[in-house]
Amino acid sequence: MLTIGTLFLTLSNTLFRNFRLSGKPSWHPLCCSFAFNPQLGLVGVLDADICGPSQPRVLGVGGERVHHSGSGWSPVYVSDNLCLMSIGFLLGSPDDAVIWRGPKKNGMIKQFLSEVDWGDLDYLLIDTPPGTSDEHLSVVQYLCGAGLTGAVLVSTPQETALLDVRKEISFCRKLKVPLIGVLENMAGFLCPHCKTRSDIFPATTGGVTAMCTEMDVPYLGSLLLQPALARAADDPTLPARDTTNAALDIRAKIMAFCERNSS
């Protein structure tokens, strides 16, 4: 049986444990801004999206397999300072569907947190699917007692996405998960040729900035829709290490929150 003590022992050398809830994804630029900078130390990524594990593909290690040793599962190393654990490494094919009910998802996340040899991490980033379902409850249940630094929420500007993110804010507050802040993804499209900006997802109700003001939540910043970055997320052979100033600024805010709230 997994206990908080066991989990804390497993992750005792991890300084900061952050997880991401999203209405719409912006994981790639944020992850890259953390991962491809050796000065930040060792970064671990846990892909907690059990039914839609995309991180092996996004980070370019889709063909890898995890190995089991006496100290537990070994995560897959993407680079010298970035390691990843995902159920995608355990499937026979990337096209295999994971058709599990809540208890089995819960058990898998429990194993990822307690039976993976993460080593001396500086940051553990946990990617969860949109919503407030089994994966989120499991992560919070097991990490709150062992030390959960906080949650980063992601949304696009339109009200359809904000409806979900408001529920995620409520989820964090009810379960006493510290809110690092909300970042706005796909805030606009800047044409690489004429440099004209177009709002693909119109902020009809004021977007993320208005929602953050309304709900008294920190606003982390916004990321534009970038074709080159989107192509790099789908094709790992393309260069993906370049990150925008906006992503670096968001990373700095997250790191500052972690430092202020470190125990």
Secondary structure as GFF3:
##gff-version 3
##sequence-region A 1 263
A	DSSP	alpha_helix	4	10	.	.	.	ID=ss1
A	DSSP	beta_strand	16	22	.	.	.	ID=ss2
A	DSSP	alpha_helix	27	35	.	.	.	ID=ss3
A	DSSP	three_ten_helix	38	40	.	.	.	ID=ss4
A	DSSP	beta_strand	43	47	.	.	.	ID=ss5
A	DSSP	alpha_helix	55	58	.	.	.	ID=ss6
A	DSSP	beta_strand	67	69	.	.	.	ID=ss7
A	DSSP	beta_strand	72	74	.	.	.	ID=ss8
A	DSSP	beta_strand	76	79	.	.	.	ID=ss9
A	DSSP	beta_strand	82	86	.	.	.	ID=ss10
A	DSSP	three_ten_helix	87	90	.	.	.	ID=ss11
A	DSSP	alpha_helix	102	114	.	.	.	ID=ss12
A	DSSP	beta_strand	123	127	.	.	.	ID=ss13
A	DSSP	alpha_helix	134	144	.	.	.	ID=ss14
A	DSSP	beta_strand	150	155	.	.	.	ID=ss15
A	DSSP	alpha_helix	159	174	.	.	.	ID=ss16
A	DSSP	beta_strand	179	184	.	.	.	ID=ss17
A	DSSP	beta_strand	189	190	.	.	.	ID=ss18
A	DSSP	beta_strand	197	198	.	.	.	ID=ss19
A	DSSP	alpha_helix	207	215	.	.	.	ID=ss20
A	DSSP	beta_strand	219	222	.	.	.	ID=ss21
A	DSSP	alpha_helix	227	234	.	.	.	ID=ss22
A	DSSP	alpha_helix	245	260	.	.	.	ID=ss23
###
